[in-house]
Amino acid sequence: EAQLVESGGGSVQTGGSLRLSCTASGFTFDDSDMGWYRLAPGNECELVASISVYGIPYYKPFVKGRFTISRDNAENTVSLEMNGLEREDSAMYYCAADARWPCFVVGVWGRGTKVTVSS
């Protein structure tokens, strides 16, 4: 079965950093575009960043240069390094393969890893 498992979430102070990781199994990771989405209470699920099979990244404007998405096809992993975290970044972060908005309908989705940013 296709599966994505996220890790690396946690609690951090504003301005802090976290590195989220996602490990894929059960499908052809090398042929899949990957993305990180997030869902916060009261908000719509939204794309944070994506990366193509060839490693071409895309970031939503609110990232403001703070995050870096990367993938290692040999390891079947995709990561999201987040720096300069703000309260508004608090959310459940989901790794997804061949996905689109809205969340959880199309593609392979992980169970999420929670990020809490506080002062």
N, C-alpha and C positions, 0 to 999 in steps of 0.2 A: 504494500500500500504506500501511496505517496505521503510523505510526511515532512514537516518542517518543525524544527525545535529551536526556539529562541532562548538566549541566556544573556546575562549581563545587566539586566535592569536592577534598579535599586533606588535608594534615597540619596540625594545629593543637594548641597547648598547651591544657591544661585551663583553662577559663574563657574561652577564645577564641570567635571567631565565624566562621561560614561562611554563605554564601548559595548555595543550590542552585537551579538553574534548569532548566526542562524546556520544550522546544519541540515542539509537536505538528504533525503533517502527515498528510494522507491520510485523514482522517476528520472528522466533524462535531464539532469541539472544543466549540463552543457548546452542544451538546446532551449533553455528557459530564460526569459527576461526575469529579473528579480526586482523586488521593491520592498521598501519599508513604509508601512502605513501606521497611523496612530489614531486613537479614539479616546477622547476625554469626555467626561460627563457634561451633557448639555451641548456638545458639539457633534458635527458630522464626522464620520470617519474620513480621513484625508490622507492623501499620499504625502510622504515626506521626501523620499528620494527613490530613484530607480537606477538600475544599471543593466545594460544590455548584455547579451551573450559575449560580445566583444569587449566589454568593459567600459562602454560609453556611459557616463553618469548623467543624471538629470536631478536637479534639486528644485523644490518649490521655493518661491521667493522668501518665505519667512525663515528659511534656513540661514540666510544672510551670511553665507560663507563659513558658518560655524561647524558644519557637519561634513563628513567625508564617507561616502559609500564605496565599498570595494568588494571584490569577489575573488575567490580562488577556485577555479573550475576543477583543479586537480584534487582539492579537498572537499568539494561540494559545499562550500560555505560562502556566505555573504555577511558583511559586517557593516555597522554604522557607528562611526566614531563621532561623538558629540562633544563639543566644547562650548564654553560660554553659555551654559544652560540657563534658561529663564523659567520663571514660574509657569508661563504659558506653554512650556514644553512638557509639562506633566501630563501623562497619558499612558494608556496601554499601547505598547508598540508591537506591531505584527509584521512578521516576515511573510512575503507572498511570492508565489511563482506564477508567471503568466496571468497576472491578475489585472483587474480594472476596478474603477469605482462604479457602484458601491461595493463596499467591503464584503467579503465572505460569500459572494455569489458565484463568481467565476475564478477558476484557478485553484491553486493549493495554498492553504493558509495555515500558519502556526497558531498555537494557542495564546501567544502573546507574552510579553515580559513588561512588567510595570515600571514606569519611571516616575519618580516623585521628586520635584524640585521645590525646595523651600528655603527660607532665609533664617 
